Amino acid sequence: MLFAIFDTQPADARRLSGLLQDYLEQRDLHCRVEQFSRPELLLEFCRSYACTAVFLQVTAAGCPNLEIASRLRALSPETPVILTSDSLDCAPDGYQVRAFAYLLTTRLPESFSACMDSLWETLFSAANTLCLRADREDVFLPLEQIRYFEASGHTVTAHFSASALWSTRTFRVSIQEIADRLEGRGFLRVQRSFVVNLRYVDRFSNYMVILKDGQRIPVSVKHFSRLRQEFLHWQKG
């Protein structure tokens, strides 16, 4: 899992990072946390990496960072943005950017666990996982950690983000079944052998899908225009 924190106060960023890592360690989970104090660096990072969630500091003076939240939503509509502030002044405006939660830094220890419990339920509920059979057991895959699926023969390999438990995992299933089960869930079958997670897509270009890490995946020439339009429609939320 990958989390980004934007906060101009280093002490607040460190405290939030500590709470986050403590929460996940209690569940035997590991995460990578990146901290930013300049908005342009946060946005540049989020263009290259799909974050599990972003914690974004907002201030009372006109709430200028709400524009950053809007730009984050444009980059990745399904990434939860959690606003943090030392006052409630910007809370009503948080609805405009569809913030997942609004945390007061003065009450962070009391409210953080409840926020993470809600985030966890949202990310890893049945609606946000895919259950596949492997080695005679059910494996529940968090969709937000899967970059793409690739078919080969009678198997499909799931390729995960760098912060996931696995780098790849192979299942005896058809790519058509994967595509059918993920329809309407932020995934798109771009070619006979590939289903991609749109959260990790940067753009469609020259009959290729360019992922945010620069990897290129071939796209059906016949359906390229339609697939690109579907991606653009998804981006708009």
N, C-alpha and C positions, 0 to 999 in steps of 0.2 A: 504494500500500500504506500501511496505517495501523497503527502500533505504539504501544502504551501501556506506560509504565514506571512502576511504583510503587516508590519507595525513599525512606526517610526521610533518607538521606545524599546530599546534593546532588552531592558529588564522585563517588560511585559511579554515580549516575544519569547524570551527564554522560559518564563513561567508557563506560558501557554504550551510551549513545546514539551516541557516537563510533564504537565498534566496529560497531554496526549500520549506520550510514550508510556507513562505509568498505567493509563487506562488500557492500552493494548497489551502491555506486558502481563497484566493480570489475566488476560485471556490467551496467553501464550502466542501472541501475534507480534510480528515485527513490522516496523514501518520506517520509511525515510521521511525526514522532515526538513524542508528547505525554508530559510527565513530571508525576508526581503524588507528593506527600508526605502526602496525607490520603486515607484509603480511601474516604470518602464522595464525594469529588470524582472519584476513579477510577470508582466504580460509576455515578455520574451520567453521566459521559462515555460509558461503555460501554452505557448504556441508549439513548443517542442515536446512537451510531456503531458499526458493525460493524468490529472490529479484525482485522487479519491475525493478530496474536498479542499476548499481554500478558505482560510480564515483571513478576513479583511478588516483592518481597523478603519473606522469612520470617526470623524470629529464633529463637534457641534457647529463649527463655523461654516455653515452652508453645505455641509456634508459633501465636499467635493469628490470624495472617494467613491461615491455611489456611481459616478461615471465609469470608474474602473470596474465596478461590479457589472455594469451593463456590457462592457467590453469583454469581460470574462464569460458572460452568458453567451455572447456572440461567438466566442472562440469554441466553447464547449457547452451547449445548452443543458446537458444532463449533469454537469459537475455542480454539486451543492456548494453554495457560497454562504459562509457563516460570518455575519457582521459582528465586530467587537467594538465597544465604545465605553467611555467613562461616564456617559450620560444617555438618557432616553430620547434626546432631541431628534435623532435621525431615525428612530424606530418606525414612525409612520411611513417614511419614504422607502424603507426596506421592502415594503410590499411592491413598489414599482419595479424593483429589480428581481422580484421573486426570491428574496433571500431565504435560505433554509431556516435560519434561526438568528436571533439577536441576543448577544451575550454582553452583560454589563461587566466590565473588568473589575469593578468593586465587589462583585458577587461571584466571581469566576469559580472559586472552589465549590460553592454550593450548587451552581447551575450547570457546570461542565459535564458531569456524569450523565445527567438527564438528557442533555443535548446529544451526547455521543450515543446513548442508548437508542434515541430516536433515529439518529443517523445510521446506526448499525442495522436497525430494523428495516429502514428504507433501502439501504444498499444490498442487504443480504436476505431480504424476504424472498419468498417463493417467486415473486414477480421479477426479481432481479438476480436470480440464479438459474442455472441450467443443470439438470440432473442427468448424468450419463452413466452407463454401466462400464466398469473396467475391473478386471481381475476378480470377477464375481462379487463386486460390491458397488453400491451407489456412490458416485462422486458428485458433490455439489460444487459447481463452478461459479464463482462470482463474475457476472458478466462484465462488470466495470474493469476487471483485470485482464480480460481477453482482448488481444489486439486483432487477431483474425484466425479463421479456421482454414486449413488447407487439406484437400482431398488427395489421396494416393491409393489407387486400387480400391480395396474394400474397407479402407480405414480413413479416418479424419484426424488430423493433428491440430490441437489447439495451441496457439502461440500466445504466451502471456507477457504482460508488462514486466519491467525489470524488478518491480517491488512485490511481485507475486511469489507464492510458495514454489511453483514450478516455472521453468522456462518454457517447456513444451510438455504435452501429454497426449498420447494417441488413444483413440477409441475406435472400436469396430462398429461403425455407424455410417450411413450415407450422408453426403453433403446436402442432398435434397431434404433429408429429415432435419438436419441442422437448420437449413434455411427456412423450412416450414415452421419449426418450433420458435424461431427467433423473429418471425415476421412481426413488424410493428414494434420492435423492442430496441431500435437503434442499430440494427445490423442490416447489411445489404449484400446480396449475392451479386458480385461484380463480374464473375466469370465462371465457367463450368466448375472449376476446382477451388474457388475462393469465396468465402463469406467474411466481410470485414466489419469491424466495430467502428461506426462512424465517429465515435469520440476520438479515435486515434488518427483520423484522416485530416490531412492538411488541405489537399485539393485534388481535383481530377485534371489531368493534363496529358495530351498526346497518347490517348488510349491507355493511360496508366492511372492508378491510384497512388498518390504520393502520401505516405504516412508522415506523421509529425517528426519521426526520427530519421526521415529521409529514405526509408525503404520504399521500393517501387513494386507494385503488384499489377499484373496485366488486367485490363478491363475488356469485356466483350466489345468488339468493334461495332457490331450490329446495334447494340443497345447502349452505346456510350452516352449519347445525348440524354436519353431518358434517365440513366443512372446518375449522371451528373446533376440533372434537375431534381431528382429525389434527394440527393445529398444537400443541395442548396435549400430545398424546402425544409429538410430536417434542421439545418443550421438556424433557420429563422424561428424555430420552435413551434 
